[in-house]
Structures are given as C-alpha cells and as structure tokens.
Amino acid sequence: MIRKSYRRLFGAGLVAAALAAAAGVPATLAQDDRGRQAGERRVDPIDLPLDKPGVWTLHFRYKPPRITTVDGFDAKGKPAKQTVWYMWYQVFNRSGEPVYFIPEFELVTKDLNTTHLDEPQPYIFEQVKKFEDRTIIKEKPNGELNLLSTIEISRRPIPATKPDGFPKLVSGLAVWTDMADKAPKTNRFSVYVTGLSNGVASEQTKPIPPKNEVVTLIKKKTLRIDFIRPTDDNRQAITDIRPDDENGPSETWVYRTRTSTILKSKVAGPAAPEEEKKKAD
C-alpha cells in the first residue's frame, strides 16, 4: 500500500508538470515540484552580492523538525528512552556537474542562546529512519527513500539534473540528540544548513584588545531557516514545530561564519560581523 503511494506521488508530479506547462508555468519550475509531500517546503538557490563566478548552490526541500522518542542511553550509558529532534530533507543539483554535499546542520536557539550540531549516532539514526520511511523491510533495508545521515550523504557527489529533466533527489535526515537536555523550553530557533553551496567569502574583525589583533573570519553561503515552537516539553507533540513566517519568509540565504568561530573571536568583546543576507522567495 505504501509503495503504491509513492507511485501515486510520481504520477501526480507528471500530471502537475503537464498542467503547469499548459498554464504557461516554466517547465523546470513544474518539474522541481515533482513528488513534493504534504508539509514539505521548497527552497530555490538565489544569487547573493558576495557570490563569485563559479559559485553553485543546491536546491533544497525540507519538512519542519520533528520531536520523537527512541531507544537510547542515559548520561551513564545505560539503556533509556531518549527524546531526539530531527529534520527530513532532500537536495538536487542543477549546476550542470556532480558536486559534493558535505552538510552541517547547526541549530541555534534565539531565546536560550544555545547551539547544537547534528549528531548522526547510527543506533538512533536507524530508528528515526525506519519511522520516517515505512517502506523499509528486511528485503529492502533502505526503503523507497534511501534516507542518508549527514555523514553518508557526503560520501558520493549529488548527481547533476538535466536542465529540462526531473530532479534527481537525494534524501537525508539531520538528528539532534541533546535538545531535551540543553534546550527543552526553546520556542524560537534557527537551523543553519552549510554545504549547500561552494560560496566562500572572508571578512576581517575590528582590532581585538589587548594586542589589537585582527581576525579573518571565513564565511560560507548558508541557508538559514527560522522556526517557532509554541509549546514546550510538558505538552510536546511530534508536529509542534513550524516555520516562522511571521515577519517574512522563514528561509534566508546568507553568508555566515559558524557560531563557535564567532564566539572565539569575541573573547575581548568586538561585535560579530552581520550576515550578508537576502530573503529567499
């Protein structure tokens, strides 16, 4: 039954492409929507002022982070139930050449000022993978979606999709294992996805006392997605989290330095450089 649903999604994409073409919508835009699921959002690449010649950027789809409970371990390493956060995503490549996607998913809370990196622990990842892809069976351990961890997805290049072809989708999961312990009551946070582009820029800080040293910060083209969570751990549900579109689109392309790097440069207190940003449509 589940396999039939995937075939229906594929067929629906073909029908949607045909209808869009008849309505005058560019064929590539219609094809890029092929197989999109309910609640899934699409983020297209855009050019930024800091982009240099030869910069490529992948297309990205995602579902808002979810919260679930898995079999894990407590602080002493003993088996225990563990609450994890995870985000389902897909990428595809229209750059014309295969490119490597070496992702980093950094979750930064706005209300608690904490930062959390994706941690693809195999034992936990496999449980989340089976929950998200119900087509996984003994004879087909990767299911229909072949969901990859952030380590697995970086091992092979993302194949190039032809300009007029359907997207060659590669699917993955980002998993955060420490949110329940370190930021259980957060209501607003952002996820920064690095690795979707080869865009790189540099910026120098103001002189840092006491030696007035100047630090060069390396900034990477990054996708920022803002989220809101109106509940907390006392009343949490798997679908609590949603994109924060209150003040405009929740998705923004920026040139950004990783949080830990910024903090190191602020030992003496200079302000961190502002993000070079432009709202994604």
KETIDO-452929 format. One record per residue (C-alpha): residue in three letters; x, y, z. Coordinates in steps of 0.001 Angstrom, whole numbers, padded with zeros to 6 digits, always signed. Example, Ala and Ser with C-alpha at 12.3 -4.5 7.8 and 13.67 -1.06 7.14 Angstrom:
BEGIN
ALA+012300-004500+007800
SER+013670-001060+007140
# end
This chain:
BEGIN
MET+000000+000000+000000
ILE+002854+002342+000872
ARG+004674+001533-002354
LYS+001541+002431-004280
SER+001504+005812-002520
TYR+004998+006578-003817
ARG+003921+005634-007334
ARG+000933+007932-006951
LEU+003228+010753-005905
PHE+005344+010199-009005
GLY+002273+010102-011238
ALA+000873+013211-009589
GLY+004132+015001-010354
LEU+003836+014138-014030
VAL+000249+015384-014145
ALA+001196+018585-012292
ALA+004020+019255-014737
ALA+001680+018816-017695
LEU-000970+021097-016187
ALA+001615+023727-015296
ALA+003014+023675-018817
ALA-000483+024159-020216
ALA-000959+027120-017883
GLY+002269+028761-019033
VAL+004376+027927-015943
PRO+008055+027248-016845
ALA+008616+023505-017233
THR+011627+023456-014889
LEU+009638+025006-012019
ALA+006849+022485-012500
GLN+009300+019566-012609
ASP+011073+020779-009478
ASP+007807+020231-007589
ARG+007594+016583-008615
GLY+006755+014316-005700
ARG+006570+017024-003062
GLN+004771+015734+000002
ALA+002289+017454+002301
GLY+004042+019924+004590
GLU+007230+019884+002530
ARG+008738+023253+001572
ARG+010997+024079-001368
VAL+013925+026493-001262
ASP+015458+027523-004591
PRO+019002+028923-004934
ILE+019406+032673-005310
ASP+022393+034870-006132
LEU+023910+036932-003314
PRO+026166+040003-003602
LEU+029132+038034-002210
ASP+028804+035249-004806
LYS+031868+034897-007022
PRO+031993+033450-010550
GLY+031614+029687-010487
VAL+029519+029537-007311
TRP+026930+026760-007364
THR+024051+026222-004952
LEU+021896+023141-004500
HIS+018106+023100-004435
PHE+016692+022168-001036
ARG+013423+020724+000279
TYR+012563+020135+003900
LYS+009920+019395+006474
PRO+009919+021258+009814
PRO+011875+019497+012583
ARG+010013+016811+014475
ILE+010337+015522+018026
THR+010173+011836+018841
THR+011261+009314+021467
VAL+013660+006473+020656
ASP+015609+003793+022480
GLY+018826+005481+023558
PHE+021099+005856+026550
ASP+021218+007973+029698
ALA+024167+010030+030962
LYS+025729+006891+032465
GLY+025485+004946+029218
LYS+022628+002741+030365
PRO+019702+001943+028020
ALA+016915+004504+028384
LYS+014279+006291+026364
GLN+015713+009366+024672
THR+013990+012383+023105
VAL+015509+013487+019809
TRP+014784+016217+017278
TYR+015214+015543+013572
MET+014637+017175+010187
TRP+013795+015416+006907
TYR+015263+016997+003770
GLN+016078+016454+000098
VAL+018577+018081-002244
PHE+019022+018134-006005
ASN+021578+019675-008292
ARG+021076+021835-011383
SER+024651+023171-011534
GLY+025481+021088-014615
GLU+028132+018931-012901
PRO+028102+016447-009989
VAL+029037+018196-006733
TYR+029732+017000-003214
PHE+027336+017980-000448
ILE+029197+017968+002876
PRO+026466+019244+005195
GLU+026468+020766+008622
PHE+023151+021385+010362
GLU+023568+023837+013236
LEU+020509+024549+015385
VAL+020763+027880+017233
THR+018151+028854+019820
LYS+017157+032535+019820
ASP+015649+032580+023296
LEU+018223+030453+025162
ASN+021402+031288+023179
THR+022477+027679+022768
THR+023908+025970+019699
HIS+023526+022320+018685
LEU+025165+020387+015848
ASP+023582+017447+014068
GLU+024801+014207+015650
PRO+024091+011171+013442
GLN+024545+008383+016001
PRO+023941+005200+013938
TYR+021769+003411+016519
ILE+019449+006399+016924
PHE+019542+007369+013241
GLU+018328+003939+012131
GLN+015284+004178+014416
VAL+014325+007591+013071
LYS+014916+006368+009522
LYS+012505+003450+009985
PHE+009910+005768+011485
GLU+010096+008175+008533
ASP+010218+005553+005767
ARG+007649+002831+006428
THR+008665+001000+003228
ILE+011802-000323+004947
ILE+011648-004121+005207
LYS+014198-006867+005684
GLU+014486-007444+001933
LYS+014809-003699+001270
PRO+016720-002155+004224
ASN+016966+001302+002624
GLY+013267+001515+001712
GLU+011975+003702-001086
LEU+013574+006937+000104
ASN+017095+005711+000967
LEU+017393+008275+003758
LEU+021032+009117+004485
SER+022803+010570+007503
THR+024877+013724+007106
ILE+027968+011515+007006
GLU+026595+009079+004423
ILE+025274+011801+002104
SER+028743+013366+001859
ARG+030400+010208+000503
ARG+029075+010456-003041
PRO+028502+013519-005216
ILE+024978+014770-005818
PRO+024275+013865-009467
ALA+023535+016663-011905
THR+019926+017014-013040
LYS+019471+017983-016681
PRO+018080+021494-017217
ASP+014808+020110-018576
GLY+014772+016903-016508
PHE+013015+015779-013350
PRO+015088+016331-010165
LYS+017454+013541-009146
LEU+016570+013716-005471
VAL+018871+012642-002646
SER+017166+012366+000758
GLY+018540+012678+004265
LEU+017876+013229+007954
ALA+019558+015605+010387
VAL+019287+014470+014021
TRP+019889+016420+017232
THR+020215+014290+020359
ASP+020845+016915+023065
MET+017885+019293+022709
ALA+015836+017705+025508
ASP+018762+018138+027947
LYS+020180+021525+026928
ALA+017281+023497+025432
PRO+013977+021792+026346
LYS+011968+025009+026627
THR+013077+026801+023477
ASN+010277+028387+021464
ARG+012238+030113+018693
PHE+015297+028841+016889
SER+017054+028772+013521
VAL+018634+025913+011610
TYR+021681+026860+009540
VAL+022458+024452+006692
THR+026033+024725+005443
GLY+027390+022767+002476
LEU+024598+023538+000019
SER+026963+025831-001882
ASN+030665+026307-002561
GLY+030321+030065-001981
VAL+033013+031378+000385
ALA+033924+034928+001463
SER+036216+036434+004097
GLU+035861+039376+006449
GLN+038200+040923+008985
THR+037126+041815+012509
LYS+037819+045080+014238
PRO+041091+045131+016249
ILE+040733+042889+019294
PRO+042311+044089+022589
PRO+044702+043769+024268
LYS+047057+043305+021287
ASN+044653+044786+018751
GLU+044810+041653+016668
VAL+042650+041421+013563
VAL+040989+038059+012908
THR+039975+036943+009426
LEU+036608+035189+009502
ILE+035713+032754+006742
LYS+032028+032956+005798
LYS+030183+030313+003807
LYS+026990+030602+001804
THR+024411+029099+004127
LEU+020675+028523+004264
ARG+019004+029858+007413
ILE+015531+028592+008322
ASP+013630+030184+011226
PHE+011218+028105+013293
ILE+008722+028647+016065
ARG+007581+026123+018659
PRO+004524+027334+020586
THR+004714+024576+023219
ASP+007391+023076+025459
ASP+008460+019658+026715
ASN+005458+019439+029067
ARG+002976+019397+026175
GLN+005103+018435+023212
ALA+003819+016693+020111
ILE+005751+015412+017099
THR+004448+018196+014847
ASP+004836+021101+017313
ILE+007418+022967+015244
ARG+006555+025101+012219
PRO+008389+027625+010001
ASP+008349+031154+011402
ASP+006882+033269+008580
GLU+005608+035982+010910
ASN+007987+038662+009603
GLY+008515+037360+006078
PRO+009751+034104+004535
SER+011351+031794+007076
GLU+014074+030777+004596
THR+017027+033120+004035
TRP+020284+032658+002117
VAL+023211+034248+003992
TYR+026990+034341+004107
ARG+027769+033275+007634
THR+030549+032290+009997
ARG+029872+029322+012228
THR+028719+030278+015739
SER+031676+028692+017544
THR+034118+030650+015368
ILE+032324+033920+016089
LEU+032407+033225+019829
LYS+036165+032633+019753
SER+036721+035945+018001
LYS+034620+037716+020656
VAL+036870+036831+023584
ALA+037635+040533+024011
GLY+034186+041663+023025
PRO+034087+043009+019430
ALA+030741+042725+017717
ALA+030314+039752+015376
PRO+030007+040701+011715
GLU+026462+040922+010435
GLU+025245+038345+007978
GLU+025217+039252+004312
LYS+021708+038250+003539
LYS+018877+038284+001081
LYS+015440+036841+001545
ALA+014737+033665-000426
ASP+011486+033705-002365
# end
